[in-house]
């Protein structure tokens, strides 16, 4: 199932994308229920979905992030593709490489919920704050039910589905503070969408992921190449942390980020970042420099 959170005449709705991809059939949810986006569906892990109303052409709605404001910080995995781990270690900005470029265990950090924006919204960069803003194409896991101490071999039972995240990062802040939350959590630094899909929609062991900037292909990989796969990530996080329905986990980015080039290709005013993950769609956002 493919679902989206949209705005229709200024009112938030949640619906299922039709088979032809041209319309959305809203679920019969109250206005207050729809405010949480697809969280309204995730509770109960997809059981007992509300009735669907008449489809509306997608051309008549505005896409919002599938979960417009997550209930808590987005969990993120750093350095989770081999080639990216090495390019980041070479960059001089990696404060986690004392024990080698490739981590022995998942590196976890987070982004604040308020950094989330929708597909089509602008990523605002503030040159007074950072001169080194970068992109990171990532598959994001959406948790479907509560769990703690989850074994890897049971992990997919806790997955509701997937979406796309651009883990926008201020590299200079990332290095300056020797941890990653500030550089990752600037306002608008978490584009999410365009839709979410249930876990049966894609083959997570063999799903292409690509990112281009202004039409130039920068990242091209496959989720099957993760260093730590989704079951390992969930097992690691849930060891002492209770995962909740609607939790979002960004699984890491492939090689080809801006800092991997010589000289680095940081984002600038007017750039357009386009991320595509097969079976989910295209997340596209323009970069705009803050004027004051």
N, C-alpha and C positions, 0 to 999 in steps of 0.2 A: 504494500500500500504506500502511495505517495501522498503526503499531506503538506499543507501550507497554512501559515498564519497570514491573513491579509487584512487590508482596510477597505471597506466598502462604504462609500459615502460618509467617511469619517468614523465608521463603526468597525471595531475589530471583530473578525470572524475567523473560524478555523474550519478547514474543509479538506475533502479528498480530491486530488487531481484526477480528472477523468482520463479514461484510457487513451484518448486521442491527444492528451496533453494541452488541450485548448481551453478547458474550463475548470472550474472548481465547484464542487457540490458541498456547500456549507453543512456542517453538523448542526443539529437543533440544540444549540447551547444557549444559555442565558448570557446576557451582556457581561455579567460579572465573571462567569465561567470562562468566557472567551478571552478575558483580559490576560490570562496566563499563557495564551498561545496553546501549543500542542500539549502542554502539561495537563490540560483538561482531558486529553485522550490517554495519556500515559498512566495516569492513576488507574490501577487495575490491569496494567500491562496489556491493553488492547481488548480486554473482555467487555462485552456489553456496550459496543459503540452506540452513540446516539443515532437516531434516524437522520438521514441526509435530506436536505432540502433541494429545491430545483437548482441545477447548475447555473453558474454565472460565468460568462467569458472572462478569461484572465486579463484580456485587454481592458476590462472595466474595473479592475481592482488594483490596489497597490500592495506589493509584497512587503511583508515585515519579516523580521528574523523569526524562525520557527518558535523559539522561546525568547520573546522580546527582552525579558529581564530574568535571567536564571535565578533560582532561589538562593544560590550561594556561589562562591567563586568557581570558575571553570578550572578543572584540573587539567594540567598540561604535562606532556612528556618531552624532555629535551634530548637532542642528539640521538634520535631513534632510527636513523638510516645510516648505514656504514659510511657512505661517501660524504654525507653531510657532517657526520661526526669528525671526519678528517679535515674537511674544509673549514669547519668552525675552529678546530684546534689550531690550524695554521693562521687564523685571522688575527690572533693577538688579543681578541676580546673574550676568550673563553677562560672563565675563572674556575672551571670544573675539571680541567685536564691534567691536574697534578699526577693522577694515577694512569694517565694514558688518554688517547683521543677517544677510544671506544669505551663507554662506561660498562662496569661489571654488573650494575643493577640499574633499573630505570631511574632517571633523574626527574624528579617531580617538582613542579612549581605551579603557580596559579595566576589567573587574570580576574580582575574584579568584574562583577556582573554588569556594572554600568558602562563598561567598555563596548558592549555588544551594539552593533548596528545591523541594518538589513542590507541585502543585495541592492545595489543602486544608490545607496547613500554615500556621502563623501567621507573619506578618511581625512581628518584635519591634522596637519602637521604644524607644529609651532617652532619656528627656527630659534626662538629665544630659549626653548627648552632642550631641543635636540637637533643636531646637524647630521644625524646618521640613522634615518628611519628605513627599515627594511621590511620585506614581505616574507611570509612563510605559508605555503599551501599545506593544509592538513585535513585529514579525515577526522571527524569527531564522532565519538560514540555517545549515545544517549541511553542512560540507565533506565530500566523499566520497572524495577521493583527493589525493595529494601533488602540489603544484604551486608553481612559482616563476616569476615573470615571465609571468603569465597574461594574454593579450590579452583585452579585453572581449568580442570576438566569439566567444571559446572558453570564456567563464567558466562557463556553465551545465553544461559537461561535468564540472566539478569540484564541482558541487552535488549532494549526496545527497538533501537534503530540507529540511523546515522545521518549526519549532515556534513557540511563543509565549513571550515573556519579558516580565515586568514589571520594567522597569529602575528599581526603587525608588531614590530619591535623597534624600540629606540636603542641601537647598539651601544652608543656612548653611555647612556644611563645604565644599561645592563652591565657594562664593565665598571662604571664608576662606583656603583653601590655593592658590587660583589655578590649580588643576588638579582633575581630577575623580575620581581613583581612590579617595581616602579616602571621599568623600561617596557614591560609588556602590557601595562594596565592604563596607559594614557587614554583619555577620552577618545572614542571612536576606533580604538585599536583592536577591535574584535568583530570584523564583519562575519556574519553567520547566515547560511542559507544556500541557495534560494528557497529550498524546501527541505523536508526531512523524509526519510524512507524507513520503513520497517525492516528488520534484519533479514527477512526472507527475500528482499528485493535485489540484493547484490551479493556476489561471491567475494567475500572480504579477503580471501586468500589470493585473489587474482583480479584486482581492480585498478585500472590505470588512474594516475593522478598527474595533472599537468598544470603549469602556471606560465602565463605570458605577461609581459609588461609592454604596453604599446605595440602589441602584435609580435614582439620578439619572444620566442619560446625560451624560458629560463629554467624551468624544472620539468622533468619528465621521468616518472618512476612508476612504481606499482606497490600497493599496500602489502603485497606478499613479501616485500623486501624489508619489512620492519625488523629491527634488531630484537625488540621485545614485542611479541604479538599481543593482541587484545586480551586473551586469557591471562597472560603474565601480568599485564598492566592492571587488570581488575583484581587479580590475586594480591598484587603488591599494595594497591590502594586500600583494599578492604581488610588488610591485616591490621586491625585496630581502629579503622575508620569505617563507620557505618555508611555505606552508599545509599542514597535516597533516590526515589523515582524523579526523573528529570535532571539528575546530575549529568553534566557534560564533560567528556574527557577528550581533549585534543591529543592525537596520538603521535605527533612529531612530523617534521618536514623533511623532504628529500634534499639532495644536493642541488645547488643552483641559486641559492639565495644571493642577495646583492653583495653581501660581505665576502662571498666566495670568489669574486672577480678581482682582478688587479689592473687598474684601481677599482675599489668597490663601486657598485652601481646602486647607490641609495635612491630612494624614492624622492621625487620632486614635484612641485606644483604642476598639475595637469596630467600627470601619469595616470594610466588606466591599468589596473591589475585584474587579470582574468584567470580564475581558477576553475578547472573542470575535473570532476570525478565521475567516471562512467557510472550511469545508473542513478545519479543524484542530480546532476545538471551543472550549471555555470554560475559561479559567484563572481560578480564583477563590481568593482568600486573605483571611483576616481579619487585622486589625491588632490587636496586643496590646501594651500598654505594659508595659515592664519594671518590675517592682515594687521592685527593689533594685539 
